Amino acid sequence: MDYYYFALITVTTVGLGDIYPTDHLRVIAGIASLTGFILISCTAQYVYKTMSHQED
């Protein structure tokens, strides 16, 4: 369960810091956090465009 918790915290870019990756896993954690940031940003942009389109 620690792995799932760490992945969820990293992808959502919260990064609480109670579990730390070591060695080469630090690179994977960085990529995962960047991916999560991009996914959240794209989703927010899509929702904004959809809602503003409905107002017109």
PDB file with one MODEL, atoms N, CA, C and O in Angstrom:
MODEL        1
ATOM      1  N   MET A   1       0.811  -1.199   0.000  1.00  0.00           N
ATOM      2  CA  MET A   1       0.000   0.000   0.000  1.00  0.00           C
ATOM      3  C   MET A   1       0.853   1.261   0.000  1.00  0.00           C
ATOM      4  O   MET A   1       0.404   2.309  -0.464  1.00  0.00           O
ATOM      5  N   ASP A   2       2.066   1.176   0.509  1.00  0.00           N
ATOM      6  CA  ASP A   2       2.945   2.346   0.503  1.00  0.00           C
ATOM      7  C   ASP A   2       3.257   2.803  -0.912  1.00  0.00           C
ATOM      8  O   ASP A   2       3.345   4.004  -1.171  1.00  0.00           O
ATOM      9  N   TYR A   3       3.425   1.853  -1.834  1.00  0.00           N
ATOM     10  CA  TYR A   3       3.732   2.209  -3.217  1.00  0.00           C
ATOM     11  C   TYR A   3       2.565   2.939  -3.874  1.00  0.00           C
ATOM     12  O   TYR A   3       2.764   3.924  -4.585  1.00  0.00           O
ATOM     13  N   TYR A   4       1.356   2.459  -3.636  1.00  0.00           N
ATOM     14  CA  TYR A   4       0.176   3.113  -4.201  1.00  0.00           C
ATOM     15  C   TYR A   4      -0.012   4.503  -3.605  1.00  0.00           C
ATOM     16  O   TYR A   4      -0.352   5.454  -4.309  1.00  0.00           O
ATOM     17  N   TYR A   5       0.210   4.607  -2.325  1.00  0.00           N
ATOM     18  CA  TYR A   5       0.102   5.910  -1.653  1.00  0.00           C
ATOM     19  C   TYR A   5       1.121   6.885  -2.221  1.00  0.00           C
ATOM     20  O   TYR A   5       0.785   8.030  -2.525  1.00  0.00           O
ATOM     21  N   PHE A   6       2.360   6.441  -2.366  1.00  0.00           N
ATOM     22  CA  PHE A   6       3.400   7.305  -2.909  1.00  0.00           C
ATOM     23  C   PHE A   6       3.072   7.722  -4.338  1.00  0.00           C
ATOM     24  O   PHE A   6       3.253   8.884  -4.702  1.00  0.00           O
ATOM     25  N   ALA A   7       2.588   6.777  -5.154  1.00  0.00           N
ATOM     26  CA  ALA A   7       2.245   7.102  -6.546  1.00  0.00           C
ATOM     27  C   ALA A   7       1.105   8.109  -6.608  1.00  0.00           C
ATOM     28  O   ALA A   7       1.141   9.037  -7.416  1.00  0.00           O
ATOM     29  N   LEU A   8       0.096   7.937  -5.762  1.00  0.00           N
ATOM     30  CA  LEU A   8      -1.029   8.861  -5.765  1.00  0.00           C
ATOM     31  C   LEU A   8      -0.598  10.254  -5.328  1.00  0.00           C
ATOM     32  O   LEU A   8      -1.002  11.243  -5.940  1.00  0.00           O
ATOM     33  N   ILE A   9       0.199  10.346  -4.298  1.00  0.00           N
ATOM     34  CA  ILE A   9       0.674  11.640  -3.810  1.00  0.00           C
ATOM     35  C   ILE A   9       1.565  12.309  -4.853  1.00  0.00           C
ATOM     36  O   ILE A   9       1.500  13.525  -5.031  1.00  0.00           O
ATOM     37  N   THR A  10       2.385  11.537  -5.533  1.00  0.00           N
ATOM     38  CA  THR A  10       3.295  12.094  -6.528  1.00  0.00           C
ATOM     39  C   THR A  10       2.552  12.561  -7.772  1.00  0.00           C
ATOM     40  O   THR A  10       2.822  13.652  -8.274  1.00  0.00           O
ATOM     41  N   VAL A  11       1.627  11.761  -8.277  1.00  0.00           N
ATOM     42  CA  VAL A  11       0.911  12.116  -9.503  1.00  0.00           C
ATOM     43  C   VAL A  11       0.014  13.320  -9.275  1.00  0.00           C
ATOM     44  O   VAL A  11      -0.156  14.139 -10.178  1.00  0.00           O
ATOM     45  N   THR A  12      -0.557  13.444  -8.101  1.00  0.00           N
ATOM     46  CA  THR A  12      -1.390  14.608  -7.836  1.00  0.00           C
ATOM     47  C   THR A  12      -0.552  15.819  -7.445  1.00  0.00           C
ATOM     48  O   THR A  12      -1.104  16.869  -7.118  1.00  0.00           O
ATOM     49  N   THR A  13       0.734  15.693  -7.472  1.00  0.00           N
ATOM     50  CA  THR A  13       1.729  16.737  -7.208  1.00  0.00           C
ATOM     51  C   THR A  13       1.577  17.386  -5.841  1.00  0.00           C
ATOM     52  O   THR A  13       2.000  18.524  -5.637  1.00  0.00           O
ATOM     53  N   VAL A  14       0.969  16.658  -4.901  1.00  0.00           N
ATOM     54  CA  VAL A  14       0.873  17.181  -3.546  1.00  0.00           C
ATOM     55  C   VAL A  14       2.241  17.060  -2.882  1.00  0.00           C
ATOM     56  O   VAL A  14       2.713  18.002  -2.244  1.00  0.00           O
ATOM     57  N   GLY A  15       2.874  15.904  -3.034  1.00  0.00           N
ATOM     58  CA  GLY A  15       4.216  15.696  -2.526  1.00  0.00           C
ATOM     59  C   GLY A  15       4.364  15.940  -1.040  1.00  0.00           C
ATOM     60  O   GLY A  15       5.152  16.791  -0.628  1.00  0.00           O
ATOM     61  N   LEU A  16       3.624  15.212  -0.232  1.00  0.00           N
ATOM     62  CA  LEU A  16       3.655  15.438   1.212  1.00  0.00           C
ATOM     63  C   LEU A  16       5.025  15.193   1.818  1.00  0.00           C
ATOM     64  O   LEU A  16       5.383  15.845   2.799  1.00  0.00           O
ATOM     65  N   GLY A  17       5.793  14.281   1.271  1.00  0.00           N
ATOM     66  CA  GLY A  17       7.154  14.095   1.719  1.00  0.00           C
ATOM     67  C   GLY A  17       7.342  13.137   2.875  1.00  0.00           C
ATOM     68  O   GLY A  17       8.409  13.114   3.487  1.00  0.00           O
ATOM     69  N   ASP A  18       6.327  12.344   3.187  1.00  0.00           N
ATOM     70  CA  ASP A  18       6.505  11.399   4.268  1.00  0.00           C
ATOM     71  C   ASP A  18       7.140  10.091   3.799  1.00  0.00           C
ATOM     72  O   ASP A  18       7.576   9.290   4.625  1.00  0.00           O
ATOM     73  N   ILE A  19       7.196   9.867   2.501  1.00  0.00           N
ATOM     74  CA  ILE A  19       7.905   8.731   1.914  1.00  0.00           C
ATOM     75  C   ILE A  19       8.834   9.305   0.855  1.00  0.00           C
ATOM     76  O   ILE A  19       8.393  10.077   0.003  1.00  0.00           O
ATOM     77  N   TYR A  20      10.109   8.944   0.893  1.00  0.00           N
ATOM     78  CA  TYR A  20      11.090   9.486  -0.044  1.00  0.00           C
ATOM     79  C   TYR A  20      11.618   8.400  -0.974  1.00  0.00           C
ATOM     80  O   TYR A  20      11.955   7.310  -0.510  1.00  0.00           O
ATOM     81  N   PRO A  21      11.698   8.674  -2.289  1.00  0.00           N
ATOM     82  CA  PRO A  21      12.306   7.713  -3.202  1.00  0.00           C
ATOM     83  C   PRO A  21      13.829   7.775  -3.083  1.00  0.00           C
ATOM     84  O   PRO A  21      14.392   8.796  -2.688  1.00  0.00           O
ATOM     85  N   THR A  22      14.474   6.686  -3.426  1.00  0.00           N
ATOM     86  CA  THR A  22      15.929   6.635  -3.376  1.00  0.00           C
ATOM     87  C   THR A  22      16.477   6.241  -4.737  1.00  0.00           C
ATOM     88  O   THR A  22      15.780   5.639  -5.553  1.00  0.00           O
ATOM     89  N   ASP A  23      17.724   6.587  -4.965  1.00  0.00           N
ATOM     90  CA  ASP A  23      18.479   6.231  -6.175  1.00  0.00           C
ATOM     91  C   ASP A  23      17.728   6.599  -7.449  1.00  0.00           C
ATOM     92  O   ASP A  23      17.285   7.737  -7.608  1.00  0.00           O
ATOM     93  N   HIS A  24      17.586   5.639  -8.352  1.00  0.00           N
ATOM     94  CA  HIS A  24      16.998   5.903  -9.663  1.00  0.00           C
ATOM     95  C   HIS A  24      15.489   6.145  -9.593  1.00  0.00           C
ATOM     96  O   HIS A  24      14.904   6.643 -10.554  1.00  0.00           O
ATOM     97  N   LEU A  25      14.861   5.806  -8.490  1.00  0.00           N
ATOM     98  CA  LEU A  25      13.428   6.053  -8.354  1.00  0.00           C
ATOM     99  C   LEU A  25      13.113   7.537  -8.239  1.00  0.00           C
ATOM    100  O   LEU A  25      11.971   7.943  -8.453  1.00  0.00           O
ATOM    101  N   ARG A  26      14.103   8.348  -7.907  1.00  0.00           N
ATOM    102  CA  ARG A  26      13.882   9.794  -7.840  1.00  0.00           C
ATOM    103  C   ARG A  26      13.553  10.359  -9.214  1.00  0.00           C
ATOM    104  O   ARG A  26      12.740  11.277  -9.332  1.00  0.00           O
ATOM    105  N   VAL A  27      14.177   9.818 -10.250  1.00  0.00           N
ATOM    106  CA  VAL A  27      13.889  10.277 -11.615  1.00  0.00           C
ATOM    107  C   VAL A  27      12.469   9.895 -12.005  1.00  0.00           C
ATOM    108  O   VAL A  27      11.740  10.697 -12.590  1.00  0.00           O
ATOM    109  N   ILE A  28      12.082   8.673 -11.679  1.00  0.00           N
ATOM    110  CA  ILE A  28      10.729   8.210 -11.996  1.00  0.00           C
ATOM    111  C   ILE A  28       9.697   9.040 -11.240  1.00  0.00           C
ATOM    112  O   ILE A  28       8.648   9.370 -11.793  1.00  0.00           O
ATOM    113  N   ALA A  29       9.976   9.377  -9.996  1.00  0.00           N
ATOM    114  CA  ALA A  29       9.051  10.204  -9.218  1.00  0.00           C
ATOM    115  C   ALA A  29       8.937  11.597  -9.823  1.00  0.00           C
ATOM    116  O   ALA A  29       7.852  12.177  -9.832  1.00  0.00           O
ATOM    117  N   GLY A  30      10.025  12.137 -10.323  1.00  0.00           N
ATOM    118  CA  GLY A  30       9.981  13.437 -10.982  1.00  0.00           C
ATOM    119  C   GLY A  30       9.147  13.409 -12.242  1.00  0.00           C
ATOM    120  O   GLY A  30       8.373  14.331 -12.499  1.00  0.00           O
ATOM    121  N   ILE A  31       9.295  12.369 -13.022  1.00  0.00           N
ATOM    122  CA  ILE A  31       8.503  12.215 -14.240  1.00  0.00           C
ATOM    123  C   ILE A  31       7.032  12.040 -13.892  1.00  0.00           C
ATOM    124  O   ILE A  31       6.166  12.604 -14.560  1.00  0.00           O
ATOM    125  N   ALA A  32       6.744  11.268 -12.859  1.00  0.00           N
ATOM    126  CA  ALA A  32       5.358  11.057 -12.440  1.00  0.00           C
ATOM    127  C   ALA A  32       4.716  12.354 -11.971  1.00  0.00           C
ATOM    128  O   ALA A  32       3.554  12.612 -12.285  1.00  0.00           O
ATOM    129  N   SER A  33       5.444  13.168 -11.230  1.00  0.00           N
ATOM    130  CA  SER A  33       4.865  14.432 -10.765  1.00  0.00           C
ATOM    131  C   SER A  33       4.647  15.401 -11.925  1.00  0.00           C
ATOM    132  O   SER A  33       3.656  16.131 -11.940  1.00  0.00           O
ATOM    133  N   LEU A  34       5.549  15.417 -12.884  1.00  0.00           N
ATOM    134  CA  LEU A  34       5.372  16.261 -14.063  1.00  0.00           C
ATOM    135  C   LEU A  34       4.165  15.798 -14.882  1.00  0.00           C
ATOM    136  O   LEU A  34       3.385  16.617 -15.368  1.00  0.00           O
ATOM    137  N   THR A  35       4.021  14.490 -15.029  1.00  0.00           N
ATOM    138  CA  THR A  35       2.870  13.941 -15.743  1.00  0.00           C
ATOM    139  C   THR A  35       1.568  14.303 -15.041  1.00  0.00           C
ATOM    140  O   THR A  35       0.593  14.684 -15.688  1.00  0.00           O
ATOM    141  N   GLY A  36       1.553  14.183 -13.728  1.00  0.00           N
ATOM    142  CA  GLY A  36       0.356  14.546 -12.977  1.00  0.00           C
ATOM    143  C   GLY A  36       0.013  16.013 -13.119  1.00  0.00           C
ATOM    144  O   GLY A  36      -1.158  16.366 -13.262  1.00  0.00           O
ATOM    145  N   PHE A  37       1.017  16.871 -13.081  1.00  0.00           N
ATOM    146  CA  PHE A  37       0.790  18.308 -13.252  1.00  0.00           C
ATOM    147  C   PHE A  37       0.199  18.600 -14.630  1.00  0.00           C
ATOM    148  O   PHE A  37      -0.729  19.399 -14.755  1.00  0.00           O
ATOM    149  N   ILE A  38       0.734  17.956 -15.655  1.00  0.00           N
ATOM    150  CA  ILE A  38       0.226  18.169 -17.015  1.00  0.00           C
ATOM    151  C   ILE A  38      -1.208  17.669 -17.139  1.00  0.00           C
ATOM    152  O   ILE A  38      -2.047  18.341 -17.739  1.00  0.00           O
ATOM    153  N   LEU A  39      -1.499  16.495 -16.576  1.00  0.00           N
ATOM    154  CA  LEU A  39      -2.858  15.951 -16.662  1.00  0.00           C
ATOM    155  C   LEU A  39      -3.863  16.834 -15.931  1.00  0.00           C
ATOM    156  O   LEU A  39      -4.961  17.072 -16.434  1.00  0.00           O
ATOM    157  N   ILE A  40      -3.500  17.317 -14.759  1.00  0.00           N
ATOM    158  CA  ILE A  40      -4.409  18.181 -14.014  1.00  0.00           C
ATOM    159  C   ILE A  40      -4.606  19.508 -14.755  1.00  0.00           C
ATOM    160  O   ILE A  40      -5.724  20.022 -14.803  1.00  0.00           O
ATOM    161  N   SER A  41      -3.549  20.063 -15.328  1.00  0.00           N
ATOM    162  CA  SER A  41      -3.654  21.316 -16.071  1.00  0.00           C
ATOM    163  C   SER A  41      -4.526  21.161 -17.311  1.00  0.00           C
ATOM    164  O   SER A  41      -5.371  22.013 -17.588  1.00  0.00           O
ATOM    165  N   CYS A  42      -4.327  20.088 -18.051  1.00  0.00           N
ATOM    166  CA  CYS A  42      -5.126  19.856 -19.260  1.00  0.00           C
ATOM    167  C   CYS A  42      -6.592  19.624 -18.920  1.00  0.00           C
ATOM    168  O   CYS A  42      -7.475  20.092 -19.639  1.00  0.00           O
ATOM    169  N   THR A  43      -6.858  18.913 -17.839  1.00  0.00           N
ATOM    170  CA  THR A  43      -8.236  18.682 -17.425  1.00  0.00           C
ATOM    171  C   THR A  43      -8.898  19.987 -17.019  1.00  0.00           C
ATOM    172  O   THR A  43     -10.050  20.231 -17.379  1.00  0.00           O
ATOM    173  N   ALA A  44      -8.198  20.821 -16.282  1.00  0.00           N
ATOM    174  CA  ALA A  44      -8.756  22.113 -15.876  1.00  0.00           C
ATOM    175  C   ALA A  44      -9.036  22.994 -17.088  1.00  0.00           C
ATOM    176  O   ALA A  44     -10.053  23.685 -17.134  1.00  0.00           O
ATOM    177  N   GLN A  45      -8.146  22.970 -18.057  1.00  0.00           N
ATOM    178  CA  GLN A  45      -8.339  23.763 -19.270  1.00  0.00           C
ATOM    179  C   GLN A  45      -9.550  23.256 -20.050  1.00  0.00           C
ATOM    180  O   GLN A  45     -10.337  24.053 -20.561  1.00  0.00           O
ATOM    181  N   TYR A  46      -9.701  21.953 -20.142  1.00  0.00           N
ATOM    182  CA  TYR A  46     -10.844  21.366 -20.856  1.00  0.00           C
ATOM    183  C   TYR A  46     -12.156  21.728 -20.176  1.00  0.00           C
ATOM    184  O   TYR A  46     -13.122  22.093 -20.846  1.00  0.00           O
ATOM    185  N   VAL A  47     -12.197  21.633 -18.874  1.00  0.00           N
ATOM    186  CA  VAL A  47     -13.410  21.962 -18.131  1.00  0.00           C
ATOM    187  C   VAL A  47     -13.745  23.446 -18.304  1.00  0.00           C
ATOM    188  O   VAL A  47     -14.907  23.802 -18.497  1.00  0.00           O
ATOM    189  N   TYR A  48     -12.737  24.301 -18.236  1.00  0.00           N
ATOM    190  CA  TYR A  48     -12.967  25.738 -18.409  1.00  0.00           C
ATOM    191  C   TYR A  48     -13.524  26.039 -19.804  1.00  0.00           C
ATOM    192  O   TYR A  48     -14.483  26.799 -19.940  1.00  0.00           O
ATOM    193  N   LYS A  49     -12.923  25.444 -20.836  1.00  0.00           N
ATOM    194  CA  LYS A  49     -13.402  25.685 -22.199  1.00  0.00           C
ATOM    195  C   LYS A  49     -14.820  25.167 -22.383  1.00  0.00           C
ATOM    196  O   LYS A  49     -15.638  25.816 -23.034  1.00  0.00           O
ATOM    197  N   THR A  50     -15.116  24.007 -21.815  1.00  0.00           N
ATOM    198  CA  THR A  50     -16.456  23.429 -21.941  1.00  0.00           C
ATOM    199  C   THR A  50     -17.488  24.308 -21.239  1.00  0.00           C
ATOM    200  O   THR A  50     -18.570  24.552 -21.773  1.00  0.00           O
ATOM    201  N   MET A  51     -17.154  24.778 -20.054  1.00  0.00           N
ATOM    202  CA  MET A  51     -18.104  25.609 -19.313  1.00  0.00           C
ATOM    203  C   MET A  51     -18.285  26.974 -19.955  1.00  0.00           C
ATOM    204  O   MET A  51     -19.400  27.496 -19.980  1.00  0.00           O
ATOM    205  N   SER A  52     -17.219  27.563 -20.472  1.00  0.00           N
ATOM    206  CA  SER A  52     -17.353  28.870 -21.122  1.00  0.00           C
ATOM    207  C   SER A  52     -18.080  28.747 -22.462  1.00  0.00           C
ATOM    208  O   SER A  52     -18.746  29.691 -22.888  1.00  0.00           O
ATOM    209  N   HIS A  53     -17.964  27.607 -23.125  1.00  0.00           N
ATOM    210  CA  HIS A  53     -18.672  27.379 -24.378  1.00  0.00           C
ATOM    211  C   HIS A  53     -20.172  27.240 -24.127  1.00  0.00           C
ATOM    212  O   HIS A  53     -20.980  27.666 -24.953  1.00  0.00           O
ATOM    213  N   GLN A  54     -20.547  26.651 -22.998  1.00  0.00           N
ATOM    214  CA  GLN A  54     -21.964  26.482 -22.676  1.00  0.00           C
ATOM    215  C   GLN A  54     -22.629  27.815 -22.321  1.00  0.00           C
ATOM    216  O   GLN A  54     -23.838  27.966 -22.491  1.00  0.00           O
ATOM    217  N   GLU A  55     -21.862  28.763 -21.838  1.00  0.00           N
ATOM    218  CA  GLU A  55     -22.432  30.074 -21.486  1.00  0.00           C
ATOM    219  C   GLU A  55     -22.798  30.880 -22.720  1.00  0.00           C
ATOM    220  O   GLU A  55     -23.681  31.736 -22.655  1.00  0.00           O
ATOM    221  N   ASP A  56     -22.142  30.626 -23.835  1.00  0.00           N
ATOM    222  CA  ASP A  56     -22.399  31.406 -25.064  1.00  0.00           C
ATOM    223  C   ASP A  56     -23.679  31.041 -25.735  1.00  0.00           C
ATOM    224  O   ASP A  56     -24.018  31.613 -26.771  1.00  0.00           O
TER     225      ASP A  56
ENDMDL
END
